[in-house]
């Protein structure tokens, strides 16, 4: 879900961190090239500054980002626990091109590179914001990485959550008490599968859909935010039966649109908010232009699992009449469980070639999560929008992905998101204006009564 202007989930610093292969010193060797320097050691992040939010100033955001070591190899590839990519030196070896030809393509400018320090600047690599970072790396001492004991892995996991997790107070979690329960279970005789079970049991106390643990022995995810509830979505194969005009898809296949009546447009956004921002902008402009004569439009984000708030904003902005604050966030920024920034406001405003300000019905269900809930917050602040369906999943964490010494990756929630009225919806979800449920009988008959209710609402 998303680093906003200051920092944003996943979430994915991993595509910018660098790199380890072994290299032996030899005084008779020629002067090392930049490629030799990059691939010749392990690097760790020492400092990260946001250099674009406040012109002329550097905002230190190091405490919000992970300690991690990654591999940048001589064959032009790099790897991380969750991402593999390519790299190459360009512009006379003054810049690094990451992930050429992909949606993750990014260019970093090398500011300083020696055997003892590496500094670069680049656009923040997640899809959630547009800001520039200056990152300083230093070589990693091998002793930092070699302690892969069960005890050290548990300690690392516990300490990182203690320092970063945002919902201790809201969820009423006594982290020290949980330490006393689970820490004795991790000993030097604990096997990796056993450690996975111990760590998963510890993390299950959060009941947080953004908290996860990925290992070769299994993956932990909390799923009860949706699994305890009816789905209330029958899939696009049923939706298509309601379309009397089907315009197909746009925005890289993430937006399906058409008409469900001669005067009612339909837009499905999903299954998540991923992809290229330019494609989404051009795509939604095409959609709004095609449906501009409708008396109303249904925007369906059911089963949208989230991704990028920017993409949600691109869609919602085409229905906005003026700028409004749709949400606030506070970001964990200190060692105490109560240490947070002040409220950070997030606006929604008109963008694109045209706006549709006639009545809109937004369809939601329990599978709407993370940035899809951010998108719901955007729509619900617009006066022409009515939300129909079920309550959303209740997850708003802006997680970061970190790595244990043994290579396992895990995610930590870092902020608290609030509604425009500064209410917390974590673990609760955002309720609809008009609740509608798909019953077992409806499902058997392949009737999407939520969609039918939205059509009826807009035709009145």
Kinemage of the C-alpha trace (Angstrom):
@kinemage 1
@onewidth
@group {chain A} dominant
@subgroup {mainchain}
@vectorlist {calphas} color= white
{ca unk a 1} P 0.000 0.000 0.000
{ca unk a 2} L 2.185 2.813 -0.306
{ca unk a 3} L 4.756 5.338 0.779
{ca unk a 4} L 3.360 8.756 0.440
{ca unk a 5} L 5.255 11.960 -0.162
{ca unk a 6} L 7.554 11.427 2.824
{ca unk a 7} L 8.622 7.879 2.473
{ca unk a 8} P 5.119 4.141 0.860
{ca unk a 9} P 4.306 -1.115 1.438
{ca unk a 10} L 5.140 -2.415 -0.004
{ca unk a 11} L 6.827 -1.677 0.114
{ca unk a 12} L 9.692 -2.074 -2.457
{ca unk a 13} L 13.064 -0.572 -1.764
{ca unk a 14} L 14.518 -3.885 -2.859
{ca unk a 15} L 14.851 -2.876 -6.493
{ca unk a 16} L 17.433 -0.230 -5.623
{ca unk a 17} L 19.747 -1.952 -3.144
{ca unk a 18} L 22.971 -3.492 -4.153
{ca unk a 19} L 24.862 -6.346 -4.435
{ca unk a 20} L 27.534 -8.865 -3.380
{ca unk a 21} L 30.092 -11.061 -5.070
{ca unk a 22} L 33.497 -11.986 -3.682
{ca unk a 23} L 36.611 -10.148 -4.793
{ca unk a 24} L 40.206 -10.672 -3.636
{ca unk a 25} L 42.538 -7.717 -3.262
{ca unk a 26} L 45.708 -7.730 -5.344
{ca unk a 27} L 47.980 -4.722 -5.393
{ca unk a 28} L 49.171 -5.683 -8.872
{ca unk a 29} L 45.676 -5.566 -10.361
{ca unk a 30} L 44.722 -2.593 -12.578
{ca unk a 31} L 42.532 0.206 -11.207
{ca unk a 32} L 39.030 -1.109 -10.594
{ca unk a 33} L 36.241 -0.031 -12.919
{ca unk a 34} L 32.904 1.131 -11.602
{ca unk a 35} L 31.445 -2.270 -12.442
{ca unk a 36} L 34.224 -3.896 -10.410
{ca unk a 37} L 33.518 -1.621 -7.465
{ca unk a 38} L 29.768 -2.247 -7.558
{ca unk a 39} L 30.054 -6.018 -7.792
{ca unk a 40} L 33.152 -6.387 -5.665
{ca unk a 41} L 31.656 -6.116 -2.215
{ca unk a 42} L 28.477 -6.336 -0.185
{ca unk a 43} L 26.801 -3.010 0.482
{ca unk a 44} L 24.350 -1.904 3.105
{ca unk a 45} L 22.273 1.247 3.260
{ca unk a 46} L 23.731 3.759 5.684
{ca unk a 47} L 21.632 6.845 4.941
{ca unk a 48} L 18.629 7.713 2.771
{ca unk a 49} L 17.469 11.285 2.174
{ca unk a 50} L 14.320 12.488 0.442
{ca unk a 51} L 15.698 15.388 -1.604
{ca unk a 52} L 12.557 16.372 -3.514
{ca unk a 53} L 9.810 16.962 -0.941
{ca unk a 54} L 11.310 20.236 0.329
{ca unk a 55} L 13.442 22.088 -2.264
{ca unk a 56} L 16.924 22.800 -0.961
{ca unk a 57} L 16.506 20.463 1.990
{ca unk a 58} L 17.326 16.826 2.687
{ca unk a 59} L 14.836 14.882 4.784
{ca unk a 60} L 16.464 11.940 6.545
{ca unk a 61} L 14.182 8.903 6.100
{ca unk a 62} L 16.792 6.269 6.983
{ca unk a 63} L 14.893 5.003 10.015
{ca unk a 64} L 11.953 4.042 7.812
{ca unk a 65} L 13.989 1.807 5.518
{ca unk a 66} L 15.539 -1.620 5.982
{ca unk a 67} L 18.998 -2.928 6.590
{ca unk a 68} L 19.569 -5.306 3.703
{ca unk a 69} L 22.317 -6.721 1.511
{ca unk a 70} L 21.711 -7.666 -2.114
{ca unk a 71} L 23.599 -9.128 -5.060
{ca unk a 72} L 24.576 -7.067 -8.094
{ca unk a 73} L 26.300 -9.528 -10.416
{ca unk a 74} L 28.810 -9.142 -13.220
{ca unk a 75} L 26.424 -10.775 -15.717
{ca unk a 76} L 24.147 -7.707 -15.567
{ca unk a 77} L 21.576 -9.116 -13.163
{ca unk a 78} L 20.708 -8.408 -9.558
{ca unk a 79} L 18.626 -10.420 -7.143
{ca unk a 80} L 16.666 -9.765 -3.957
{ca unk a 81} L 14.450 -11.997 -1.810
{ca unk a 82} L 11.387 -10.820 -3.755
{ca unk a 83} L 12.675 -9.357 -7.015
{ca unk a 84} L 15.116 -10.216 -9.792
{ca unk a 85} L 16.195 -7.637 -12.338
{ca unk a 86} L 18.851 -6.290 -14.671
{ca unk a 87} L 21.308 -3.429 -14.502
{ca unk a 88} L 23.784 -1.674 -16.773
{ca unk a 89} L 26.024 1.362 -16.614
{ca unk a 90} L 25.018 4.137 -19.045
{ca unk a 91} L 25.924 7.736 -19.911
{ca unk a 92} L 29.659 7.176 -19.700
{ca unk a 93} L 29.236 5.062 -16.549
{ca unk a 94} L 27.743 8.005 -14.666
{ca unk a 95} L 24.349 6.347 -14.248
{ca unk a 96} L 22.832 2.913 -13.646
{ca unk a 97} L 19.829 1.730 -15.634
{ca unk a 98} L 17.708 -0.748 -13.653
{ca unk a 99} L 15.210 -3.181 -15.203
{ca unk a 100} L 15.459 -1.866 -18.766
{ca unk a 101} L 12.265 -2.210 -20.766
{ca unk a 102} L 10.049 -3.163 -17.802
{ca unk a 103} L 7.475 -1.297 -15.707
{ca unk a 104} L 10.142 -1.096 -12.971
{ca unk a 105} L 12.682 0.692 -15.212
{ca unk a 106} L 14.570 3.315 -13.235
{ca unk a 107} L 17.774 5.325 -13.612
{ca unk a 108} L 20.148 6.104 -10.743
{ca unk a 109} L 22.847 8.776 -10.929
{ca unk a 110} L 26.157 7.755 -9.356
{ca unk a 111} L 27.257 10.563 -7.039
{ca unk a 112} L 30.272 8.835 -5.470
{ca unk a 113} L 31.744 5.349 -5.808
{ca unk a 114} L 34.859 3.969 -4.135
{ca unk a 115} L 35.708 0.726 -2.388
{ca unk a 116} L 34.411 2.211 0.892
{ca unk a 117} L 31.359 4.269 -0.090
{ca unk a 118} L 28.676 4.364 -2.770
{ca unk a 119} L 26.210 7.240 -3.147
{ca unk a 120} L 23.497 7.541 -5.749
{ca unk a 121} L 20.284 9.451 -6.404
{ca unk a 122} L 17.187 8.031 -8.065
{ca unk a 123} L 13.436 8.282 -8.154
{ca unk a 124} L 11.808 6.421 -5.277
{ca unk a 125} L 11.334 2.979 -6.823
{ca unk a 126} L 7.798 2.026 -5.800
{ca unk a 127} L 4.784 2.976 -7.872
{ca unk a 128} L 3.181 4.901 -5.032
{ca unk a 129} L 4.911 8.272 -5.131
{ca unk a 130} L 7.114 10.454 -7.294
{ca unk a 131} L 10.076 11.700 -5.268
{ca unk a 132} L 13.848 11.527 -5.426
{ca unk a 133} L 16.102 9.803 -2.936
{ca unk a 134} L 19.809 10.139 -2.233
{ca unk a 135} L 21.129 6.847 -0.880
{ca unk a 136} L 24.496 6.197 0.754
{ca unk a 137} L 25.834 2.633 0.976
{ca unk a 138} L 28.816 1.290 2.870
{ca unk a 139} L 30.466 -2.139 2.680
{ca unk a 140} L 28.956 -4.786 4.932
{ca unk a 141} L 31.160 -6.465 7.491
{ca unk a 142} L 30.909 -10.210 6.981
{ca unk a 143} L 30.291 -10.627 10.720
{ca unk a 144} L 27.023 -8.745 10.315
{ca unk a 145} L 25.677 -11.394 7.958
{ca unk a 146} L 27.158 -14.611 9.326
{ca unk a 147} L 25.052 -15.052 12.488
{ca unk a 148} L 22.160 -17.021 11.045
{ca unk a 149} L 21.332 -18.849 14.252
{ca unk a 150} L 17.663 -19.404 15.167
{ca unk a 151} L 18.123 -17.152 18.205
{ca unk a 152} L 19.499 -14.250 16.142
{ca unk a 153} L 16.801 -14.612 13.498
{ca unk a 154} L 14.097 -14.483 16.156
{ca unk a 155} L 15.745 -11.510 17.882
{ca unk a 156} L 15.998 -9.661 14.559
{ca unk a 157} L 12.331 -10.276 13.778
{ca unk a 158} L 11.170 -9.179 17.218
{ca unk a 159} L 13.368 -6.063 17.321
{ca unk a 160} L 12.400 -4.867 13.839
{ca unk a 161} L 8.701 -5.113 14.654
{ca unk a 162} L 9.336 -3.439 18.011
{ca unk a 163} L 11.017 -0.520 16.241
{ca unk a 164} L 8.753 -0.168 13.190
{ca unk a 165} L 5.253 -1.650 13.640
{ca unk a 166} L 2.472 0.955 13.733
{ca unk a 167} L -0.554 -0.714 15.346
{ca unk a 168} L 0.680 -1.843 18.779
{ca unk a 169} L -1.549 0.618 20.636
{ca unk a 170} L -4.583 0.343 18.358
{ca unk a 171} L -4.510 -3.469 18.506
{ca unk a 172} L -3.646 -3.479 22.235
{ca unk a 173} L -0.623 -5.780 21.769
{ca unk a 174} L 1.827 -6.305 24.646
{ca unk a 175} L 4.965 -7.042 22.625
{ca unk a 176} L 7.181 -7.661 25.655
{ca unk a 177} L 4.784 -10.308 26.956
{ca unk a 178} L 4.790 -12.063 23.592
{ca unk a 179} L 8.603 -12.037 23.673
{ca unk a 180} L 8.591 -13.888 26.973
{ca unk a 181} L 6.266 -16.510 25.475
{ca unk a 182} L 7.967 -17.134 22.137
{ca unk a 183} L 11.653 -16.295 22.678
{ca unk a 184} L 12.416 -19.378 24.818
{ca unk a 185} L 11.094 -21.568 21.995
{ca unk a 186} L 13.956 -20.505 19.673
{ca unk a 187} L 17.190 -22.255 20.687
{ca unk a 188} L 20.366 -23.346 18.937
{ca unk a 189} L 18.664 -26.707 18.337
{ca unk a 190} L 15.617 -25.211 16.610
{ca unk a 191} L 15.295 -26.362 13.001
{ca unk a 192} L 14.288 -24.012 10.198
{ca unk a 193} L 10.780 -25.524 9.855
{ca unk a 194} L 10.324 -25.165 13.617
{ca unk a 195} L 11.541 -21.556 13.501
{ca unk a 196} L 9.009 -20.846 10.762
{ca unk a 197} L 6.213 -22.169 12.987
{ca unk a 198} L 7.437 -20.123 15.983
{ca unk a 199} L 7.714 -16.928 13.947
{ca unk a 200} L 4.344 -17.481 12.267
{ca unk a 201} L 2.672 -18.009 15.630
{ca unk a 202} L 4.245 -14.800 16.921
{ca unk a 203} L 3.090 -12.772 13.910
{ca unk a 204} L -0.425 -14.208 14.016
{ca unk a 205} L -1.068 -12.080 17.109
{ca unk a 206} L -1.181 -8.985 14.918
{ca unk a 207} L -4.177 -10.181 12.861
{ca unk a 208} L -2.795 -7.900 10.164
{ca unk a 209} L -3.258 -8.659 6.474
{ca unk a 210} L -0.107 -6.711 5.635
{ca unk a 211} L 2.133 -8.720 7.958
{ca unk a 212} L 3.695 -11.724 6.237
{ca unk a 213} L 6.657 -14.101 6.352
{ca unk a 214} L 8.091 -15.833 3.274
{ca unk a 215} L 10.403 -18.834 3.668
{ca unk a 216} L 11.404 -22.012 1.796
{ca unk a 217} L 9.346 -23.914 4.388
{ca unk a 218} L 6.079 -22.059 3.876
{ca unk a 219} L 4.552 -18.608 3.841
{ca unk a 220} L 2.567 -16.931 6.605
{ca unk a 221} L -0.286 -14.581 5.704
{ca unk a 222} L -3.253 -13.478 7.782
{ca unk a 223} L -6.390 -14.025 5.678
{ca unk a 224} L -9.308 -13.760 8.097
{ca unk a 225} L -9.879 -10.138 7.091
{ca unk a 226} L -11.791 -11.615 4.127
{ca unk a 227} L -12.042 -15.409 4.612
{ca unk a 228} L -14.611 -15.126 7.431
{ca unk a 229} L -17.044 -13.231 5.198
{ca unk a 230} L -19.120 -13.882 2.038
{ca unk a 231} L -17.317 -12.979 -1.157
{ca unk a 232} L -20.080 -10.811 -2.651
{ca unk a 233} L -18.499 -10.946 -6.096
{ca unk a 234} L -19.204 -13.549 -8.779
{ca unk a 235} L -16.413 -12.630 -11.182
{ca unk a 236} L -16.122 -10.967 -14.556
{ca unk a 237} L -17.695 -13.948 -16.321
{ca unk a 238} L -20.974 -12.988 -14.618
{ca unk a 239} L -20.434 -9.239 -15.059
{ca unk a 240} L -20.041 -9.678 -18.813
{ca unk a 241} L -23.573 -11.116 -18.953
{ca unk a 242} L -24.856 -7.762 -17.662
{ca unk a 243} L -23.071 -5.668 -20.290
{ca unk a 244} L -25.193 -4.649 -23.259
{ca unk a 245} L -22.151 -2.896 -24.691
{ca unk a 246} L -18.675 -4.258 -23.984
{ca unk a 247} L -15.774 -1.973 -24.871
{ca unk a 248} L -13.202 -4.453 -23.575
{ca unk a 249} L -10.156 -3.505 -21.522
{ca unk a 250} L -7.635 -0.705 -21.257
{ca unk a 251} L -4.821 0.420 -18.890
{ca unk a 252} L -2.854 -2.751 -19.596
{ca unk a 253} L -5.919 -4.926 -18.990
{ca unk a 254} L -6.619 -3.565 -15.488
{ca unk a 255} L -9.756 -1.631 -16.500
{ca unk a 256} L -12.751 -3.348 -18.159
{ca unk a 257} L -15.582 -1.052 -19.252
{ca unk a 258} L -18.863 -0.900 -21.096
{ca unk a 259} L -22.570 -0.210 -20.509
{ca unk a 260} L -25.034 -2.122 -18.349
{ca unk a 261} L -27.923 -0.047 -19.722
{ca unk a 262} L -28.279 2.520 -22.459
{ca unk a 263} L -27.666 5.296 -19.960
{ca unk a 264} L -25.535 3.552 -17.291
{ca unk a 265} L -21.811 3.012 -17.755
{ca unk a 266} L -19.764 0.323 -16.041
{ca unk a 267} L -16.071 0.258 -15.099
{ca unk a 268} L -14.299 -2.619 -13.371
{ca unk a 269} L -10.908 -1.800 -11.839
{ca unk a 270} L -8.845 -4.826 -10.832
{ca unk a 271} L -7.736 -7.331 -9.779
{ca unk a 272} L -5.260 -4.871 -8.288
{ca unk a 273} L -3.718 -1.453 -8.750
{ca unk a 274} L -0.530 -2.278 -10.627
{ca unk a 275} L 1.042 -1.241 -13.910
{ca unk a 276} L 2.232 1.821 -15.770
{ca unk a 277} L 0.887 5.204 -14.680
{ca unk a 278} L 0.856 6.611 -18.207
{ca unk a 279} L -1.154 3.650 -19.480
{ca unk a 280} L -3.639 4.090 -16.644
{ca unk a 281} L -3.984 7.829 -17.295
{ca unk a 282} L -4.569 7.379 -21.014
{ca unk a 283} L -6.850 4.428 -20.377
{ca unk a 284} L -9.172 6.095 -17.872
{ca unk a 285} L -9.382 9.214 -20.078
{ca unk a 286} L -10.519 6.974 -22.925
{ca unk a 287} L -13.096 5.353 -20.647
{ca unk a 288} L -14.535 8.640 -19.376
{ca unk a 289} L -14.740 10.003 -22.909
{ca unk a 290} L -16.640 6.888 -24.042
{ca unk a 291} L -19.110 7.154 -21.154
{ca unk a 292} L -19.428 10.934 -20.887
{ca unk a 293} L -23.079 10.941 -22.043
{ca unk a 294} L -24.224 8.429 -19.419
{ca unk a 295} L -26.602 9.552 -16.675
{ca unk a 296} L -24.513 7.560 -14.204
{ca unk a 297} L -21.478 5.263 -13.977
{ca unk a 298} L -20.824 2.211 -11.818
{ca unk a 299} L -17.210 1.860 -10.677
{ca unk a 300} L -16.601 -1.682 -9.404
{ca unk a 301} L -13.495 -2.367 -7.287
{ca unk a 302} L -14.682 -5.569 -5.635
{ca unk a 303} L -11.887 -8.111 -5.120
{ca unk a 304} L -9.248 -5.454 -5.740
{ca unk a 305} L -6.342 -6.340 -3.457
{ca unk a 306} L -4.557 -2.989 -3.686
{ca unk a 307} L -1.167 -1.922 -4.981
{ca unk a 308} L -0.550 1.745 -5.753
{ca unk a 309} L -2.458 4.714 -4.361
{ca unk a 310} L -1.258 6.752 -7.343
{ca unk a 311} L -3.177 4.494 -9.726
{ca unk a 312} L -6.258 4.682 -7.523
{ca unk a 313} L -5.911 8.465 -7.559
{ca unk a 314} L -5.648 8.477 -11.345
{ca unk a 315} L -9.039 6.758 -11.558
{ca unk a 316} L -10.820 8.676 -8.779
{ca unk a 317} L -9.571 12.060 -10.005
{ca unk a 318} L -11.719 11.726 -13.145
{ca unk a 319} L -14.800 11.919 -10.910
{ca unk a 320} L -13.660 14.838 -8.712
{ca unk a 321} L -15.126 18.331 -9.017
{ca unk a 322} L -12.499 20.040 -6.861
{ca unk a 323} L -9.655 19.252 -4.468
{ca unk a 324} L -10.608 17.609 -1.191
{ca unk a 325} L -8.687 15.874 1.599
{ca unk a 326} L -9.670 12.218 1.481
{ca unk a 327} L -7.331 10.765 4.136
{ca unk a 328} L -4.678 11.392 6.769
{ca unk a 329} L -1.742 9.238 7.831
{ca unk a 330} L 0.704 9.103 10.710
{ca unk a 331} L 4.003 7.285 10.174
{ca unk a 332} L 5.898 5.441 12.909
{ca unk a 333} L 9.120 7.413 13.410
{ca unk a 334} L 10.734 6.509 16.716
{ca unk a 335} L 11.616 3.749 19.192
{ca unk a 336} L 8.471 4.097 21.304
{ca unk a 337} L 5.255 2.431 20.173
{ca unk a 338} L 3.646 5.872 20.431
{ca unk a 339} L 6.230 7.678 18.262
{ca unk a 340} L 4.566 8.999 15.096
{ca unk a 341} L 4.697 11.955 12.757
{ca unk a 342} L 1.954 14.554 12.849
{ca unk a 343} L -1.058 14.034 10.591
{ca unk a 344} L -0.110 14.003 6.912
{ca unk a 345} L -2.998 14.990 4.632
{ca unk a 346} L -3.692 13.358 1.266
{ca unk a 347} L -5.756 15.184 -1.381
{ca unk a 348} L -7.867 14.078 -4.314
{ca unk a 349} L -8.291 16.634 -7.117
{ca unk a 350} L -9.463 16.705 -10.750
{ca unk a 351} L -6.949 15.318 -13.249
{ca unk a 352} L -7.051 14.272 -16.874
{ca unk a 353} L -8.919 15.439 -19.951
{ca unk a 354} L -12.406 15.540 -18.425
{ca unk a 355} L -14.338 14.777 -15.246
{ca unk a 356} L -17.565 12.848 -14.799
{ca unk a 357} L -19.441 14.579 -11.980
{ca unk a 358} L -22.860 13.037 -12.470
{ca unk a 359} L -23.986 10.242 -10.087
{ca unk a 360} L -21.526 7.390 -9.460
{ca unk a 361} L -22.008 4.092 -7.619
{ca unk a 362} L -18.837 2.536 -6.180
{ca unk a 363} L -19.080 -1.227 -5.515
{ca unk a 364} L -16.978 -2.695 -2.680
{ca unk a 365} L -16.599 -5.950 -0.764
{ca unk a 366} L -14.354 -7.537 1.871
{ca unk a 367} L -11.673 -8.316 -0.708
{ca unk a 368} L -11.057 -4.576 -1.215
{ca unk a 369} L -7.833 -4.049 0.691
{ca unk a 370} L -4.879 -1.743 1.145
{ca unk a 371} L -4.661 0.761 -1.759
{ca unk a 372} L -8.122 -0.311 -2.896
{ca unk a 373} L -9.319 1.065 0.435
{ca unk a 374} L -7.301 4.201 -0.189
{ca unk a 375} L -9.199 4.430 -3.480
{ca unk a 376} L -12.466 3.912 -1.585
{ca unk a 377} L -11.509 6.799 0.707
{ca unk a 378} L -10.982 8.977 -2.378
{ca unk a 379} L -14.390 8.130 -3.838
{ca unk a 380} L -16.291 8.400 -0.575
{ca unk a 381} L -15.246 12.033 -0.137
{ca unk a 382} L -16.792 12.988 -3.506
{ca unk a 383} L -20.369 14.289 -3.243
{ca unk a 384} L -21.577 12.509 -6.396
{ca unk a 385} L -20.526 9.025 -5.174
{ca unk a 386} L -22.625 6.426 -3.322
{ca unk a 387} L -20.956 3.230 -2.085
{ca unk a 388} L -22.923 0.016 -2.518
{ca unk a 389} L -22.086 -3.550 -1.437
{ca unk a 390} L -20.124 -4.744 1.570
{ca unk a 391} L -17.585 -3.323 4.019
{ca unk a 392} L -13.953 -3.311 2.865
{ca unk a 393} L -11.185 -5.470 4.356
{ca unk a 394} L -9.711 -3.000 6.846
{ca unk a 395} L -5.993 -2.876 6.031
{ca unk a 396} L -4.036 0.355 5.650
{ca unk a 397} L -0.476 -0.332 6.666
{ca unk a 398} L 2.007 0.943 4.033
{ca unk a 399} L 4.241 -2.069 4.775
{ca unk a 400} L 7.958 -2.377 4.224
{ca unk a 401} L 9.624 -5.664 3.238
{ca unk a 402} L 12.688 -6.633 5.285
{ca unk a 403} L 15.041 -9.596 5.397
{ca unk a 404} L 16.219 -11.820 8.243
{ca unk a 405} L 19.885 -12.862 8.455
{ca unk a 406} L 18.948 -16.298 7.078
{ca unk a 407} L 17.440 -14.731 3.952
{ca unk a 408} L 13.751 -15.041 4.858
{ca unk a 409} L 11.693 -11.966 3.960
{ca unk a 410} L 8.875 -10.436 5.967
{ca unk a 411} L 6.640 -7.382 5.940
{ca unk a 412} L 6.033 -4.808 8.685
{ca unk a 413} L 3.174 -2.283 8.801
{ca unk a 414} L 4.519 1.246 9.253
{ca unk a 415} L 1.714 3.778 9.339
{ca unk a 416} L -1.824 4.418 10.520
{ca unk a 417} L -4.243 5.644 7.897
{ca unk a 418} L -7.318 7.654 8.820
{ca unk a 419} L -10.488 8.674 7.038
{ca unk a 420} L -11.137 12.305 6.135
{ca unk a 421} L -12.785 12.547 9.577
{ca unk a 422} L -9.572 11.169 11.159
{ca unk a 423} L -11.142 7.851 12.120
{ca unk a 424} L -9.125 4.622 12.171
{ca unk a 425} L -10.464 1.830 9.943
{ca unk a 426} L -7.668 -0.736 10.426
{ca unk a 427} L -9.258 -4.071 11.292
{ca unk a 428} L -12.750 -2.612 10.754
{ca unk a 429} L -13.028 -1.656 7.103
{ca unk a 430} L -15.042 1.071 5.391
{ca unk a 431} L -18.806 0.452 5.393
{ca unk a 432} L -20.992 1.071 2.324
{ca unk a 433} L -23.752 3.638 2.123
{ca unk a 434} L -26.140 0.953 0.866
{ca unk a 435} L -25.361 -2.554 2.207
{ca unk a 436} L -26.217 -5.368 -0.215
{ca unk a 437} L -25.288 -9.067 0.085
{ca unk a 438} L -25.178 -11.822 -2.525
{ca unk a 439} L -26.970 -14.809 -0.991
{ca unk a 440} L -26.321 -18.470 -1.749
{ca unk a 441} L -29.499 -18.504 -3.830
{ca unk a 442} L -28.284 -15.455 -5.782
{ca unk a 443} L -24.959 -17.125 -6.399
{ca unk a 444} L -26.625 -20.328 -7.591
{ca unk a 445} L -28.731 -18.266 -10.001
{ca unk a 446} L -25.647 -16.283 -11.095
{ca unk a 447} L -27.311 -13.046 -10.015
{ca unk a 448} L -25.083 -10.154 -9.029
{ca unk a 449} L -27.615 -8.366 -6.850
{ca unk a 450} L -25.038 -5.752 -5.812
{ca unk a 451} L -24.609 -4.721 -9.436
{ca unk a 452} L -28.368 -4.868 -9.976
{ca unk a 453} L -28.926 -2.600 -6.962
{ca unk a 454} L -26.419 -0.106 -8.350
{ca unk a 455} L -28.194 -0.047 -11.734
{ca unk a 456} L -31.528 0.482 -10.001
{ca unk a 457} L -30.062 3.245 -7.835
{ca unk a 458} L -28.621 5.175 -10.779
{ca unk a 459} L -31.742 4.847 -12.931
{ca unk a 460} L -33.956 6.484 -10.322
